[in-house]
Amino acid sequence: MEQIELNVQPRTVIGKQVKALRRAGDVPAVLYSRRGEPVVLQANNRELLRVLTRAGGSRLIKLNIAGAKDAPMALAREVQREPIKGTILHVDFFGVSMTELIKVEIPIRYEGVSPAVTRNEGVLIHNLDSIQIECLPGDLIDSVSIDLARLDKVGDVIHVSDLKVPETVKLMLEPEVTVARVSHLAGEEVEVAAATTEAVAAEPEVIKKGKIEEEEAEE
């Protein structure tokens, strides 16, 4: 997988002064890590947008800090945007150690089509859009895919245990958790529920009637 890199500069302006920084085309950022103090940075708005579009929150970014000997690897943890225009206001990066496990939320990508849905026998229910994984930074994957073609009939289910990931990646949900399923169409669910209710309601009546008849016979 191609390495994603971002050129950043040490930042000296803070507080209200960052407004001028943004007007000049730069975005304030902070690099956090488990060790050491946070490092305040700034990045060119266009380059930052390009990098974040590629990396999202689940791909490593190599931060080339001007004047620094080392280029830390980091994840984009929080991106603040202007609510109307959507422009980037601030980014929090989290620096990682390549020898320490990390937990990251990655998207679940649904591929293919369910035959049951194609035949209009049921509807597809997505229970999960993402899942948390644990791995070393070098083993990080940016998504996990599932094939909906395996959902052939109503009632078929894809569980977490059906997700295929490398052995170096651990899924942080129980294996029996439902990822996706094919359910009855809305009208069919009502009919099935009504039929079940009628059957349950009728059963005690039959038992009660038989009981009375037995008592009368004994008398």
N, C-alpha and C positions, 0 to 999 in steps of 0.2 A: 504494500500500500504506500502511495506517495506521501512523503513527509510534508506536512503543512507548516509553513513558517510565517512569522509576523515580525516586522521590524518595529521596535518601540524605543521611546526615548525616556530617560529619567525625567520626572516632572517636579518642577519647583513651585508651581502655582497651586494653591488650594483654596477651599472656601468659595466665596463669591467671585473670585478671580477666574474660575474655570469657565465662566460665561464668555469671557474674551477668548479663551482657549478654543472653545467650540466655534466661535465666529471665525477664527483663523483656520478652521478645517480640521482640528484635532479633537480627539475624544479622551477624557480622563479615564484612567484605569488603575486598578490595584492588584498586585500579585500577592496572594496569601500562600502560606505553606505551614506544615506542621512544625517546622523548625525555623527560627529566626523571625524578625520583625517584618510586617508588611512592607512592600516596596511600591511607591507611587510612580505611575508611568503615564505616558500618553502615546496615542497612536493616530496615524492619519486616518481620517474618517472613511475614505474610499477603500483603502487597503484593509482596514479593520472589517468593514462590511463584507468584502470579498472573502476574507478568511473565515468569518463566522458563518457565512452561508455554506461553506464547504465543511467546516468542522462541527457545527452545531454544538451540542454539549457532550458529545460522546467520542470525539476524536482528539488526539493529542496535538497541541500546537507548540512548536518550538519558538520561544520568545528570544529574538535577537536584540538584546538590550545594548544600545550604543554605549561604548566605553567599558563594557563588562567583559571579563575573560570567559565566563560561562554563559551558556544559553539554556536556561531552564525549560523543562518540558511542563506544560500546563494544560488544564482543561478550562473552558469558559463556563463558569459556574452560574453567574447571574448577569443578565444583560438588561439594563434599564433603557426604556425607549420613551420618546415623547408620545403621549397618548393619541394625538390627532394625526401628526405627520409620520409617526413611526421612526423618526430619526434616532440614532443611538446616542444616549446621554452619558452612559457610564458602563464599564464592564469590570466584573470581578473575575480574576483568574485564580485557579488553585494549582500551585506547583506540586508535582508528584515526584516521588523517588522511584526509579525503575526497578528497585529491589523490594518494594513494599506493596502489598495488596491494596487495591482501591475498589470502591463500590461506585458503579455508574448506572444511570438509567438510560437504556437504549430503546429505540422504537421497534415495534413488531410490524413487519411488513407482510401484508396479506397478498398472496399471489394466486393466480388461477381463479376458477369459478366453481362453485358447488353445483354438482348435477341436480341435487334436490331443488335448489333455488332456480336453476335454469328451467326445470320442468314445472315451476310454479307450485311445488308441493309444500314449500315452507319458506321461512325467512331466515336470513343469516343474522345472528346476534354476535356482536363483538364485545366480549367481556373485558379484554385488555387491549390497550393501544401501545403499551410499553412495559418493560420489565427490568428490574434491577439485577445487575450481574456483579460478580466479584472476580477479580483476576489481577495479574501483574500488568502494569501499564503497557509493556511490550506485547501483551497478548490481547489487548483490547480490540473488540469488534464494534462496528458502528451500528449494527442492527441484527435482528434475527428474523428469518423468513419462514412462513408456513404455507403449504399448498392446500388451498380450499377444495381441490378436486377430491380429496379424501372424504369430504362430507357428502356422501352419496344419498342419504335418506334422512327423513325427519327423525330427530333424536340423536343423530351422530354428533360426537363431541371431540374437540381437540383440547387436550390437557397440557399443562406445563411440561409433563413428562414426554410429550411428543415433539417438543422443540429440540432441534438439533444444533448444538453448539460444540466448539472444540473442547477437548478434555481439560484444557487449561482454564476454561471458563466455567464458573459455578452460577447456576440460576438461583436467585434468592427468594423464590416462592416454593411452596409445597408442590410436589409432583401432581397431586390430584386437583389442583386449582384449574378451573375452566378458562380457556383462552377464547374459544369461539365454539358456537354450536348452531345447529339448524333447528328452529322451533316451528310449531304449527302456525299457519296463518291465523290472523286475529279471529276470524269467524269460526274457524275449526276449533280453536282453543275454547271458545264459548260453548260450542256444541259438545265437545268432549267433557268439559266441566259439568254441563247440565246433565249429560247422560250418566256420569259418575254419581252425581248428587241423587238422581232418581233411583239408581240402583241401590245406593246406600240407604236411602229413605225407605225403599220397598222391603229391604231385607228384614228389619225388625218386625215389620207388620206380619210377614209370613211366619216368623218364629213365634210371635205372640198368638197368632191364630192357631198354629199347631199345638201350642201349649194349652190353650183353652179346650180344644177338642180332646186332648189326652185327659184332662181333668174331668170333662163330662163323661168320657168313656169309663173312667174309674168309678164315678158315682153310679 
